[in-house]
Amino acid sequence: MAVLLNSASLASKPLLFRFKSRCRRRRSYEFLSDVSSFPSARALLASVSAITEWRTRRSSNADTTARTPEQMLNDAFRNLERSVETSGRRPDATRATQLLYDLCKANKMKKAIRVMEMLASSGVIPDAASYTYLVSQLCKRGNIGHAMQLVERMDELGIPTNTATYNSLVRGLCLHGKLSKSLQLLDRLMERRRGSTGLVPNAFTYTFLLEAAYKERGADEAIRLMDVIVAKGGKPWRSWLEEAMRIFEVMEESEECRPCVENFNALILGLCKSGRTDLGLNVYMAMIDKGKMPNEMTYTIIVEGIAHEEADIAAEVLRELYLRNALSHSTLERLMMQYDLQGVLI
């Protein structure tokens, strides 16, 4: 939308504080008061930070100075392939992993996949960080099919897969509008959990799915979907929200993995639909404080959350948002009809 609402002015409006004061009289905030560090999230972010530090490669041989980096990269790949396939040598894990990173950086994804396959077929178990990084890079480039084939190939070779790897696939599928396939993938993830291999959906998994479901099917369908996941053995809403809040704290401390507007929207939606719109507004305020500009989806989620509890205030908020061009006319009409909001139009 060309013109967005001045978020700070909305955040200070008496009607929002009036809504929140009503909530404070009814509820306790203590279940999300503990936002202490989340160790597993810190470990994941540490690995992400480590694999994104690219090292400059220099050769001590004078005759290589005239060759381009691409030529040297291709030579390194051919030497590794020759060493493994012709000589039957086990590749050096450190050097091969660095080659994989360099190939991804140069957008030579097929060769990067081949390096991973050579490592695995030679009996060298790739570390989880490099494996997940490759899957993530494939998904970012839209090569979801190749990413899924790689995971299946690694499964066949007995290479362990972790939740972070599956999250990369889930996120890639969601970003490309393939929610149904991402849900099938989640079923496989949870089936592995029942098989005692330790793969458990986490707050990242839920956030990706919630974002995609809301965009494709709307808020009510998104919440129903999450309820189905919980019924299948996923973490309850309360547990997921607590974990998500802690992860957000860790993400805010990282330079490489800051939460985006869509992440905030998913968390606000989860809080609103679990009956904690007051806490959703706290996240909205924090979003503004962090310099993130709310979008139409953010405002729609907030109006829907308030409408479930205080229809009169929801109508006032909706009216103000529309007058400030923060919501389109089609969204205005849909919310008015869906929640029977009166007195919105002038």
N, C-alpha and C positions, 0 to 999 in steps of 0.2 A: 504494500500500500504506500502510496506516495507520501502521505502525511501521517505521522504516528503521533500518538498522544504524548504530551509532556508527562513522563512517568512520575517524576518527583512530585508534580502538583497533584496527581491522582492519589499518590501514596499518602499525602497529607490531608486529604479531604475528610471532613467530619463524618461522613456517612460510612466510610470504611472503618474508622475508629469506633463508631457506634456499633457496627456489627461485631468487631473484635471484643468490645467491652461486654457485650451480651454473652459471647462465647466464654470469656474469662470467668463470668459468674457461674457458668454451668460446668466448666471442665477444669481438669488439672493438666499442666503441661509436662509433668514429670517423666512420662514414659519416653520422651525424646530429649530429655535434658542432658543425657550423657552423650557427648559428642567427642569422646576420647579417641585416640588414634586407632586406626584399623590396620593391624599388622599385615594381613594378607594383601590388602590394597597397597600398602607401602612397598611390599616386596615386588608386586607387579609393576608399580611405577618406577622402582629402582631398576628393574630389568629393561623397561622401555627406555629409560634414560641411558642405560649402558649401551644398548644396541644402536642408538642414534648418534653415537659419537664416532664419526668417520675419521679414520686415520689416513694421513697423507703417505702415499707409497713412493719411495725413492729408491732408485737402483744405484749401486756403487760402480757399475760398469759404465765406462765413458761412451761406449758405442750405442747405448740405449737412449741417449739424450735426444736424438733426432726422431725417435718414435713417439707416436701419439699415445695418450693414456688408453684410448680404446684398443689400439693394437696390443699394448702390453696386457690389457685385461683379457683379450681374446687368447693371447699366448698362454697366460696363466691357466685359463680354462682348458686349453688343449693339452697342456702339460699334465694337468690333473687327470684328465680323461685318459691320456696315454698311460700314465703311471698306474691307474686302477685297472683299466681294461686289458692292457697289453702285458704289463709287468706283474699284475696281481698284487700290488702293494696296497697296504692300508693307508688311506690319506691322513695327513696330519689334521686333527680336528680343528685346531685353532686357525691354521692357514686357510683351510677349506671354508670354515665359517666366515672368515673375513672376506674371502672371495665371493661368497654368497651375498653378503651385504653390498659389496661393490657392484656386483651384477644387477642387483635390485635397483641401486642408485642410478645405474646406467640404463635402466629400463630393459634389461636383457632377461626377462622373466623365465623364458624357456630354459636358458642355460642355468639360471638360479635353481629352478626345479630339478634340473639334471644333477647339480652339485648335491642337493639334498638326497636324491635317490642314490647317488654313488656312495655317500656317507653311510646311508642305511644299509645298502646291499653289501658293504664291506665290513659290516659288523660294528661300525662306529655309531653310537647313539647320539643323534643331534641334541644339543641342549634345548630346553623348552623355549628359551627366549628367541633363538634363531628360527626355530620351527614356527612359532606363533608369528614372528615378524614376517616371514615369507608368506604365510597364509593371509595376513593382514594386507600386505602389499598387493597381492593378487586381487583381493576384494576391492581395494581402493581403486584399482585400475579397471574394475568391472569384470575381471576374469573369475567370476564366481564358480563357473563350471570347473576350471582348472584347479581352483582352491579346494573344491570338494573332492575332485579326483585325487589330489595330493594327499588329503587326509585319509581317504580310503586306501590309497597305496601304502601309506605309513602304517595304517592298521594291519594290513596284510603282512608287513615286514616286522610287526611286533613292536613298533615304536610307540611308546606311551603318549596319549593325548591328554591335555589338561583342559580345564574349563575355559581358560583364557583363549585357547585355540578355537574352541567352539564358539566363544563369544565373538571372535573376529568373523566367523562365518555367519552367525546370526545377524550381526550388525551389517555385513555386506549385503545379505539378502534383503534385510529391511530397507536399507538405503535405496535399493533398486526395485522396490515395490513388490517383493516376493515374500509377503508375510506368510502365506500358506506353507511354502517350502521351509521357512525359518521355524515354523511350528513343528513340522515333521522332524527337523533337525533337533529341536528341543526334546521331542519324544525319544530320540536316540540317546541324547545326553542323559535323560532321566532313566532310561532303560539300563544304561551303563551304571548308573548309581545303584539300581537294584541288583546289578551284577557285582557289587562290592568293589568297583574300580575307582571309587572316590570322586566321580565327577558330579558336582552339585551346581545347579544354576545359582548365580549370585545376583547382587543388586544391579550389576552391569547388564546381565541377561534380561532381567525384568524391565530395566529402563529402555533398552533397545526395542523390546517387543511392545511396550506400552506406547512409546512414541509412534511406532509403525501402525499399531492397531487404531490409535486415535485418528491418525491421518487418513487411514483407509476406510474405517468403519464407524467412527464417531466415538464419543466418550462412553456411552452406555455399553456398546459392544466391546470396547477396550476393557472395561471393568469386568464384564462377564467372562472375557477371555482369561483375565488374570485369576478370576475365581476358579475357572476350570484347571488352570495350572496348579493352583494351591491344592485343589481336590486330588490331583494326580500325585501329590507328594512334594510340591514346591513349598518354599517357605511362606508362612502366613503373612498377611499384609503388614501387620505390626512389626514383625521381625525384618521384613524387607525394607520398610521405611526407616527403621533404626539404622540398618546397615547402609542404606543409601545416604542418610544424613552424615554418617561417619566418613563414607567414601568422598562425599563432597568436600569435607574438611581437608582430607588428604590431597584431593585434586587441586584445591585452591593453593596449596603450598608448593605445587609442582609447576615448573616453567613449561614443561612439555605437554601436559595433559590437563589444561584448565577446562572446567565445565562450560558447555555452550548453551545457547538459549534453549535448544531442544531438550537438553538434559534438565534444565530448570523446569521447563514445561511439564516433563514427565513426572518429576517429583511433586510439583504443585498439583497435578492431576491426581496422583496417588493419594495425597493428603486430603484433597477435596472429596474424593469419592469414598474415602474411609471415614468421612464425617468430621474431618479436622480442617475445615476451610480456614479457620483462624490461623492454624500453623502454615497452611498454604500461603496465606497473606504474609506471614513472616518470611517465607522463602522468597516471595515476590519482592518484598522490601530489600532483602539481602541481594537479590539479583540486580536491583537498581544500584545499590551501594557498590557492587562490583563492576559497574559500568556496562552491564548488559542491557540492551534495548529490548523491552518486551515487544512481541509482535501480536498479530490478531489472534493467533491461537492462545497466547497467554491470557489475553483479556476474555476470550470466550470461555476458557476453563474457569476463570475466577467468577464470571457471571453465573455459570452453571452451578458452581459450588455454592455460591450464596443463595441461588434460587431454591436449592433443596432445603434450605433452612430458614431464610428470611426473604420471602418473595417481594415484599415492599421495598426493601433496600436493594435487591437485585434489579428491580425496575428502575430505580434512581441511578444506579451505577451504569446500567445499560444505556439509559438516556444520555448521560454525560459522555460516555465513551463514543456514542454515535455522533453527538454534536461536535466532538473534537476530532472526528474523522479517524478514530482508531478502529472502528468496525465498519464493514461494508453494509449496505442496505439489505442484501440477501441474508447476512448473518443476523442482523437486527430482526428481520421478519421471522427467521427460523426460531430464534430464542424466544421471541414473544409468543409464538404459537405453541412451541414445545412446553413452555413453563407457564403459559397463561398469564403473562406479565401485563398488568394494566397501567395506563397512564404514561406510557413511554413516549408515544408520538405527540408532537406539538398540536 
